[in-house]
Structures are given as structure tokens and as C-alpha cells.
Amino acid sequence: MTEVRADITASVWKVNVEVGQQVAANDELVILESMKMEIPVVAPVGGTVSAVLVAAEDQVAEGSVLVTLT
């Protein structure tokens, strides 16, 4: 299992995946927003989305798990 984490404290602007979806390495999973900048969060490896732990407008801290892949 791979946990995809937030690199910064931010708000979730958009979630681009859903549970069960196949993703490839470098696919955009979530877009965070901080100080009016959009920060894409990409898959470090390919796999299947096993959990999406955030929704649009959620606030996340640095290191928070956003998505898990198997």
C-alpha cells in the first residue's frame, strides 16, 4: 500500500480520482490550494485507488494522507 501525503498545509481544491480507479505514476490525484496557488499531488507509483481520505474544501496539514494506492 502506498500513502500519498500532502507536502504542505493547504485546502483541497479538487479531487480527481475515486476508489477503484486505476492510476499511473505521475497521474494527478488531488489539487491543493494555498495562497492562491494550485499545487498538484501526483501518484508516486501506478496502482488502484483504495481510499480517498479528503474532499473538496477540506483543510489538510502537511503530512496528511490524502489517497492510498494498492
N, C-alpha and C positions, 0 to 999 in steps of 0.2 A: 504494500500500500504506500502511496506517495501522498504526503500532505502538501498542499500548495498554500503558502502563507503570504500575508501582507508584508511588504517591505517597509511600509510607513503607516502612520496613523492617518486615517482618511475616512471619507464616506464612500459607500458603494454607489456608483453612478449607474452601472448596468451589469447584469449577469447574462453571459452569452451562451451558457450551457445548461443542460438539465440532466438529471440522474438517468443513467443508461446510455448516454451519448458517447460515441467513440470520438476520441480526440488524438491528434498527432502532436509530437513535440513542437513547441512554439505556436500552437494554436492559442488564440486569445480566449481566456476563460471568463475573466471579470475585468471591468474597468473601474478603477478607483478615481476619486476626485479629491484633490487637496489644493487649496489656494488657487482655485480656478484652473488647475492643470489636470488633464486626464492622464492617468497612469495605467497602462495595460498590464494585466497579470497574465502571463502565458504558462502553458503546460511545460514543465521541465522534461517530461517524457511522454510518450504516447500511452494510451490506455483507455479504460472505460471510466466515466464519471460515476463514482459510487455514492457520493454525497455532495450536496451543495449546502453549505452552512450559513450563507448570507443571502440577503435580498436587497433590492434597490432601496436606497436611502438609509441602510444600516450604517452605524458608525463602527469602525474596526480599529483596533490598536495594532501597532507594529508587532508582528509575530503571530497574529490571529490566523487560525486555519480558515481558509475560505472555501476550498474544494478538496476532496480526496479522490484519488485515482487508483484503480487497481489494474 
